[in-house]
């Protein structure tokens, strides 16, 4: 009776352990697949069409919405989920809660994003909103599963760490974004009239994108960096006061900035918009102070200086550039854009779009590329210091991003800038393709190594977070 019980439960336990051991792989592969289809490739095609026609209105707004959603929930979401499922249990000396349930968040999110993309493409069909509601429900289910799995996993050991609250805040923002997703679809895709659409975009677009980019991506990046960077590169640990300011600063700026912006736009209250602008200065202080806290640009031990560090350093430079641009928005709009172009509307679509690209590609994507370029070879048993340097990816991503940001701003003053801006997306795509190929090759090497090595039980953490991925 005892033997039969053991035999009946052992396969399930082994299966769940096997899923948890390499759960990052399918999520990372899904992220790569997204960025090379609905993400950057589609974005590059859209940008090329805009450049050729010299008009930002050339592309259907539905296409832009679908592309943007796939980048956040797909590319960023998949890499964040995969990293969290793989790393946090080992950081916490525990095991992943219900690995099979956690894994189910992947197919759910893939299906949800695919259905939402179709919903965007068939607007204004009557089927668009019902299909979006189905897609949004599926994605919300995926996000809730992810949030539960990570929350329960990190709470199990009852060993609180400095980055915990950043993780929990990210989970809250992810759920908020998933709940708001169908509402935003209705506001932007089916507003009822053009005037209503313009009001909806002016009032809700910036706060919602801030929830997606600041709340989901940047809060998680800043939190995980507290654990990852000091151990992975022997950098200085930020002070307790800075960690507190970092948490409340970024989340406070997001909450106060979002509420004051919506209230200010809806009520035409310029004082509330000023409050929103003041919240952006907090983000600039964070961008300037964070690398200084780590001494990120100082020397690191030779055995820790690998290919991922240059991406991480570049990411924080772009973080400073992007937040400085954000603070400069009103100065540019009132002091440069309106006087030189004769516009009566104090808002430059080109400048704000350039800021968004600086934060998404420059900071968020560069961090994903940098961290994954260190972590994946380590997980696969490949010496990261002997792996491909990825200098072509580094150069192409930075070149493409610089071209996009500068020449998009220049379109405010000369139509000739459109064509140069239009090709920048494909420069980034080539760089991402080289990085994706290298990541997949490392994963395949890991699979081959596993076939040659005997199966061993996975024990939590050894010395560092990097080593713990494999232990």
C-alpha positions, 0 to 999 in steps of 0.5 A, a space after each residue: 500500500 505504501 509502495 503504491 502510494 509512493 509510485 503514484 505520487 513520484 512521477 507527479 513530483 518529478 514532473 513538477 520539479 522538472 518544469 520548475 528547473 528550466 521554466 524560464 526557457 519557454 517564457 524566454 522563447 515566447 518573448 523572443 518570438 513576440 519581439 521578432 513578430 508582433 513586437 519590434 518587427 511589426 513596429 519597424 514596418 510601421 515606422 518605415 511606412 511612416 517614414 516613406 509617407 512622412 506622416 505619423 497618421 499613415 498607420 492605423 492606430 489599431 496597429 500601433 495599439 496592437 504592437 504596443 500591447 504585444 511589446 508590454 504583455 508579450 515581450 516584457 511580460 514573458 521575460 519578466 515571468 520567466 525570470 521570476 519563476 526561475 530566480 525568485 524560488 532560488 533567491 528565497 531558498 525555496 521551491 516554486 509554488 505549483 509549477 504546472 499552474 505557474 506554467 499555464 500562465 504562458 499558453 494563456 498569455 499567448 492565446 490572449 495576446 493573439 486574440 487581442 491582436 485580432 480584435 484590434 485588426 477587425 475594428 470597427 467590426 461588432 465582433 471586436 469588443 466581444 473578442 477583446 473581452 475574451 482576450 482580456 479575461 484570458 490575459 487577466 487570468 494569466 496575470 493572476 496566476 503569475 501574481 499568486 505563484 510569485 507572491 506565495 513563493 516569495 512569502 513561503 520562507 518568511 525571510 523578507 528582503 529589500 527587493 520584496 516590496 518592489 516585486 509585490 508592487 509590480 504584481 499589483 501594477 500588472 493586475 491593474 494594467 490587465 483589468 484596465 486593458 479592455 477599458 482602454 480598448 473601448 476608449 481608444 478603439 470604439 470611442 463613438 466620435 472623433 472628439 471623444 477619441 481625442 479626449 480619451 487619448 489626451 486624458 488616459 493614454 499617458 497614465 495607462 502607458 505609465 502603468 505599463 512601463 513604469 509600474 510593470 517593467 521599471 519597478 521590477 527592474 529597479 527591485 531585482 537590480 537591488 538583489 542582482 547587480 551587487 552580487 552579479 558584478 560585485 557592485 556596491 549595495 544601495 543604502 537603506 535610505 536610497 532603497 526606501 526613496 527608490 520604492 516610494 519615489 517611483 510608485 508615488 510618482 506613478 500614482 500622484 502623476 497619473 491621478 493628477 494628470 487625469 484630473 487636470 486634463 478632465 477638469 482643465 486644471 493647469 495646477 494639477 498638470 504642474 503637480 504631474 510634471 513635478 512627479 517626473 522630476 522624481 523619476 529623473 532624480 532616481 535615474 541619476 542617483 541609482 547608478 551612483 548608488 551602485 557605482 555602476 560605472 566604476 571598476 568591477 573584478 575582472 572575473 565579473 566583467 562580462 558581455 552583459 555589463 555594457 548593456 546594463 550600463 548603457 540602459 542606465 544612461 538611456 534611463 537618465 536621457 529618457 527621464 531628462 526628456 520627460 522633465 523637459 517636455 513642457 519646456 520643449 512644447 512651449 519654448 521650442 515647438 510652438 514658437 518654431 512650428 506655429 502650432 496652437 496645441 502645446 504638445 509635440 507627438 514627435 518629442 513625446 514619442 521619442 521619449 517613450 522609445 528612449 525609455 522602452 528600447 533604451 532602458 527596458 529592452 537594454 536591461 532585458 538584453 543585458 541580464 538575459 545575456 548573463 543569465 542564460 549562458 549560466 543556466 545552460 552551463 556555458 562560460 559567459 566570459 567565453 560566449 559571443 561578445 554581442 558587440 554587434 547587438 550592442 552597437 545596433 541597438 544603441 545606433 537604432 535607438 539614437 537615430 529613432 529618438 533624434 530624428 523623430 524629434 527632428 520631424 517637427 521641423 523638417 520632413 527630411 528627418 522622416 526617412 532616416 527615422 523610418 529605417 532605424 527600426 530595422 537596425 534595432 531588429 537586426 541587433 535583436 535577431 543576433 541576440 535572439 540567435 545567441 540566446 537560443 544557441 545557449 539554451 540548446 547547449 544547456 539541453 545538450 549538457 543536461 542529456 550528458 549529465 545525470 539528473 540531480 535534485 535541484 537544491 536552492 541557493 549557493 553563493 550568489 544569485 547567478 550561481 543559484 540559477 543552476 543549483 
